[in-house]
Amino acid sequence: MGLAQYAIVPVQDEWGVLHDGNVNGKYVTKESAFESAVAAASLALRQGHEVHVSVPGREPGESALGN
């Protein structure tokens, strides 16, 4: 099977999930984007894919949830 990669990325003042070259969704918090990515990754895993999920660390002054 293939490789399914999901990356949490900043989108202006929100967060999105980068997958297959497209940014999907607009999430208020980094955590909510992560939860969405993990749900998609779970499906990919069940289909037999290798899965990678990445989330950037906290920037100075940013809350733990990225909002």
C-alpha positions as CSV (number, residue, x, y, z in Angstrom):
1,M,0.0,0.0,0.0
2,G,0.9,3.7,-0.1
3,L,1.9,6.4,2.3
4,A,-0.7,8.7,3.8
5,Q,0.8,11.9,5.1
6,Y,-1.1,14.5,7.1
7,A,0.5,17.8,8.3
8,I,-1.2,20.4,10.5
9,V,-0.4,23.8,9.0
10,P,-1.2,27.4,9.8
11,V,-3.8,29.0,7.5
12,Q,-3.9,32.8,8.3
13,D,-5.2,32.9,11.9
14,E,-6.6,29.3,11.8
15,W,-5.3,25.7,11.1
16,G,-5.7,23.3,8.3
17,V,-4.7,19.7,7.4
18,L,-2.3,19.3,4.4
19,H,-2.9,16.0,2.6
20,D,-2.1,15.1,-1.0
21,G,-1.1,18.7,-1.7
22,N,-4.3,20.2,-0.6
23,V,-5.1,22.0,2.7
24,N,-8.5,20.7,4.0
25,G,-10.7,22.3,6.6
26,K,-10.3,25.5,8.7
27,Y,-10.0,24.8,12.4
28,V,-9.9,27.4,15.2
29,T,-7.3,25.3,17.2
30,K,-4.3,23.2,16.3
31,E,-5.8,20.4,18.5
32,S,-9.1,20.3,16.4
33,A,-7.1,20.1,13.2
34,F,-5.0,17.3,14.7
35,E,-8.2,15.4,15.8
36,S,-9.5,15.6,12.2
37,A,-6.2,14.4,10.8
38,V,-6.0,11.5,13.1
39,A,-9.6,10.4,12.1
40,A,-8.5,10.4,8.5
41,A,-5.3,8.7,9.3
42,S,-7.2,6.0,11.2
43,L,-9.1,5.2,8.0
44,A,-6.0,5.1,5.9
45,L,-4.4,2.8,8.4
46,R,-7.3,0.4,8.2
47,Q,-6.9,0.4,4.4
48,G,-3.3,-0.8,4.9
49,H,-1.4,2.5,4.3
50,E,1.7,3.6,6.2
51,V,0.6,6.8,8.0
52,H,2.6,9.9,9.1
53,V,1.0,12.8,11.1
54,S,3.0,15.9,11.9
55,V,2.1,18.9,14.1
56,P,4.3,21.9,14.5
57,G,5.5,22.8,18.0
58,R,4.3,25.8,20.0
59,E,5.5,29.2,18.9
60,P,6.5,31.8,21.6
61,G,3.3,33.4,22.9
62,E,1.1,30.7,21.4
63,S,-1.3,28.7,23.7
64,A,-0.8,25.0,24.0
65,L,-3.8,24.5,21.7
66,G,-2.5,26.9,19.0
67,N,-5.3,29.4,19.2
